[in-house]
Amino acid sequence: MPALTLHLSASPHVPTADVFALISALDPAGIAIGALSGALLAARMRQTFVTMAFFAVVTGVGGGSVRDLLISAPVFWVHDAWTAPVCLSVALVVWFSPARWWHDGTRVIEWADAAGLGAYAVLGTAKALAYGVAPVPAALMGVITGCVGGVIRDVIAGRPSIIMRPELYVTPAALASAICALGHELGLANALVWPVAALAGFGLRGAAIHWRLGLPAYGRAADEKD
């Protein structure tokens, strides 16, 4: 009796030219925003310039590096001449700028994170799809791209990571990634899907910052009843 074989149809790849066009458009600004949040955290902690530069680089490239390793792609910033200098330039700007510019450092870090979160979630999803990753894992790659840099920054800084609090953080990245993957599966134009997905992620994260929106914690309702 012949063995039964399950054949799953592979999703068509996002056109490579479109992905690299997206990378070219978003990478400098997105990396700079991520690097800014890392440099500002080092500034708040009154660290040396070396630490500030390290935080800027790790935050700027952390999520994309993990994504590239998982999808067996060349790690993007290792093969790009501009990524590391962009991160270091951001650290220099923060180091030599007046401290009063960053007086409300926590809020600036949060909004800088939010600005990069949606865009990088879309970038990560689109790149994973271009490498033949199925839609659901590709969306998870988008979440990793958007969130992991900030997580690494917080862990190194020894402060509680945002993902350990109920406030919405991973959810906005997941929303942006899911819209990107769904639009790809429906065959919609990338020029429409990608901006909508990025804005949706940024909008939800911005609402969470402004109104402190969060998800319910496990067991809370039962504890209140007790």
C-alpha positions as CSV (number, residue, x, y, z in Angstrom):
1,M,0.0,0.0,0.0
2,P,1.6,3.3,-1.0
3,A,2.3,5.7,1.8
4,L,0.1,8.7,2.2
5,T,1.8,12.0,1.6
6,L,0.5,15.4,2.6
7,H,1.4,18.1,0.1
8,L,1.1,21.7,1.4
9,S,1.1,24.4,-1.3
10,A,3.8,26.9,-0.7
11,S,2.9,30.5,-0.5
12,P,4.2,32.6,-3.4
13,H,7.2,34.7,-2.4
14,V,7.0,38.4,-2.0
15,P,8.9,39.9,-5.0
16,T,12.5,40.3,-4.0
17,A,12.7,43.7,-5.6
18,D,9.8,44.9,-3.5
19,V,11.4,43.6,-0.3
20,F,14.7,45.3,-1.0
21,A,12.9,48.5,-1.9
22,L,11.2,48.3,1.5
23,I,14.5,47.7,3.2
24,S,16.1,50.6,1.5
25,A,13.3,52.9,2.4
26,L,12.8,51.9,6.1
27,D,16.1,50.6,7.3
28,P,18.0,53.9,7.8
29,A,15.1,55.6,9.7
30,G,14.1,52.5,11.5
31,I,17.6,51.6,12.6
32,A,18.2,55.2,13.7
33,I,15.0,55.1,15.8
34,G,15.9,51.9,17.5
35,A,19.4,53.1,18.1
36,L,18.0,56.3,19.6
37,S,15.9,54.4,22.2
38,G,19.0,52.4,23.2
39,A,21.2,55.5,23.4
40,L,18.6,57.4,25.4
41,L,18.4,54.6,27.9
42,A,22.1,54.7,28.4
43,A,21.9,58.5,28.8
44,R,19.2,58.1,31.5
45,M,21.5,55.6,33.3
46,R,24.4,58.1,33.0
47,Q,26.6,55.6,31.3
48,T,29.9,56.1,29.3
49,F,29.9,56.7,25.6
50,V,31.1,53.2,25.0
51,T,28.0,51.8,26.7
52,M,25.8,54.3,24.9
53,A,27.2,53.2,21.5
54,F,26.8,49.5,22.5
55,F,23.2,50.1,23.5
56,A,22.5,52.0,20.2
57,V,23.9,49.2,18.1
58,V,22.3,46.3,20.0
59,T,18.9,48.0,19.9
60,G,19.1,49.0,16.3
61,V,20.1,45.6,14.9
62,G,19.0,43.1,17.5
63,G,15.6,42.0,16.2
64,G,16.7,41.9,12.5
65,S,19.8,39.9,13.4
66,V,17.8,37.2,15.3
67,R,15.3,37.1,12.4
68,D,18.0,36.6,9.8
69,L,19.6,33.8,11.8
70,L,16.2,32.0,12.1
71,I,15.4,32.2,8.4
72,S,18.9,31.3,7.3
73,A,19.5,34.7,5.6
74,P,22.8,36.7,5.7
75,V,22.7,38.9,8.8
76,F,21.7,42.2,7.2
77,W,24.0,44.7,9.0
78,V,27.2,42.6,8.7
79,H,27.0,43.0,4.9
80,D,25.9,46.7,4.9
81,A,28.5,49.4,5.2
82,W,26.0,52.0,6.7
83,T,24.1,50.3,9.5
84,A,26.8,50.4,12.2
85,P,27.8,54.0,11.4
86,V,24.1,55.1,11.6
87,C,23.9,53.6,15.1
88,L,27.2,55.1,16.2
89,S,26.1,58.5,14.7
90,V,22.9,58.4,16.8
91,A,24.9,57.7,19.9
92,L,27.2,60.7,19.1
93,V,24.2,63.0,18.7
94,V,22.8,62.0,22.0
95,W,26.1,62.2,23.7
96,F,26.9,65.8,22.5
97,S,23.4,67.1,22.7
98,P,22.1,69.1,25.8
99,A,20.6,66.9,28.4
100,R,17.5,69.1,28.5
101,W,16.6,67.7,25.1
102,W,15.9,64.3,26.6
103,H,14.5,65.5,29.9
104,D,11.4,63.3,29.7
105,G,13.6,60.3,28.6
106,T,11.1,57.6,29.4
107,R,8.4,59.0,27.1
108,V,10.9,59.7,24.3
109,I,12.1,56.1,24.5
110,E,8.6,54.7,24.4
111,W,7.6,56.8,21.4
112,A,10.8,56.1,19.6
113,D,10.1,52.4,20.1
114,A,6.6,52.7,18.9
115,A,7.7,54.5,15.7
116,G,10.0,51.6,14.8
117,L,7.8,48.8,16.0
118,G,5.2,48.7,13.3
119,A,7.5,49.4,10.4
120,Y,10.0,46.7,11.5
121,A,7.3,44.1,12.1
122,V,6.2,44.6,8.5
123,L,9.8,44.5,7.3
124,G,10.5,41.3,9.1
125,T,7.3,39.6,7.9
126,A,8.0,40.7,4.3
127,K,11.6,39.5,4.3
128,A,10.6,36.1,5.8
129,L,7.9,35.7,3.1
130,A,10.5,36.5,0.5
131,Y,12.7,33.7,1.8
132,G,9.8,31.2,1.5
133,V,8.7,31.1,5.1
134,A,5.0,30.2,5.5
135,P,2.6,33.1,6.5
136,V,2.2,32.3,10.2
137,P,6.0,31.7,11.0
138,A,6.7,34.8,8.8
139,A,4.4,36.9,11.0
140,L,6.3,35.6,14.0
141,M,9.5,36.7,12.3
142,G,7.9,40.1,12.0
143,V,7.2,40.2,15.8
144,I,10.8,39.2,16.5
145,T,12.1,41.9,14.2
146,G,10.0,44.6,15.9
147,C,10.4,43.6,19.5
148,V,13.6,41.7,20.2
149,G,16.0,44.7,19.9
150,G,14.1,46.5,22.8
151,V,14.0,43.3,24.8
152,I,17.8,42.8,24.5
153,R,18.3,46.4,25.4
154,D,16.2,46.1,28.6
155,V,17.8,42.8,29.6
156,I,21.4,44.2,29.3
157,A,20.3,47.3,31.2
158,G,19.0,45.1,34.0
159,R,15.5,46.6,34.0
160,P,12.2,44.8,33.6
161,S,11.4,44.3,29.9
162,I,8.3,45.7,28.5
163,I,7.1,42.3,27.5
164,M,7.0,41.3,31.2
165,R,4.3,44.0,31.8
166,P,0.6,43.8,30.7
167,E,0.9,46.9,28.6
168,L,0.4,46.3,24.9
169,Y,3.8,45.9,23.2
170,V,4.0,42.5,21.4
171,T,0.4,42.8,20.4
172,P,0.9,45.9,18.1
173,A,3.8,44.1,16.4
174,A,1.7,41.0,16.0
175,L,-1.1,43.1,14.5
176,A,1.2,44.7,11.9
177,S,2.8,41.4,11.1
178,A,-0.6,39.6,10.7
179,I,-2.0,42.3,8.4
180,C,1.2,42.1,6.2
181,A,1.0,38.3,6.0
182,L,-2.8,38.3,5.4
183,G,-2.5,40.9,2.6
184,H,0.2,38.8,1.0
185,E,-2.1,35.7,1.1
186,L,-5.0,37.7,-0.4
187,G,-2.7,38.9,-3.2
188,L,-3.2,42.6,-2.3
189,A,-0.7,45.2,-3.5
190,N,2.3,45.6,-1.2
191,A,2.2,49.4,-1.7
192,L,-1.2,49.4,0.1
193,V,-0.7,46.6,2.6
194,W,2.6,47.6,4.0
195,P,1.8,51.2,5.0
196,V,-1.6,50.1,6.5
197,A,0.1,47.4,8.5
198,A,2.8,49.6,9.8
199,L,0.4,52.4,10.8
200,A,-1.9,49.9,12.5
201,G,1.0,48.6,14.6
202,F,2.1,52.1,15.5
203,G,-1.4,53.3,16.2
204,L,-2.1,50.5,18.6
205,R,1.2,50.9,20.4
206,G,0.6,54.7,20.6
207,A,-2.8,54.2,22.1
208,A,-1.3,51.8,24.7
209,I,1.3,54.5,25.6
210,H,-1.2,57.2,25.8
211,W,-4.0,55.4,27.7
212,R,-1.9,52.7,29.3
213,L,-3.8,49.9,27.6
214,G,-2.9,46.4,28.7
215,L,-4.0,42.8,28.5
216,P,-5.4,41.1,31.6
217,A,-2.9,39.1,33.6
218,Y,-3.4,35.3,34.2
219,G,-5.4,34.6,37.4
220,R,-6.2,38.2,38.2
221,A,-10.0,37.8,37.9
222,A,-10.0,34.6,40.1
223,D,-7.8,36.4,42.7
224,E,-10.2,39.3,42.8
225,K,-13.2,37.0,43.4
226,D,-11.3,35.3,46.2
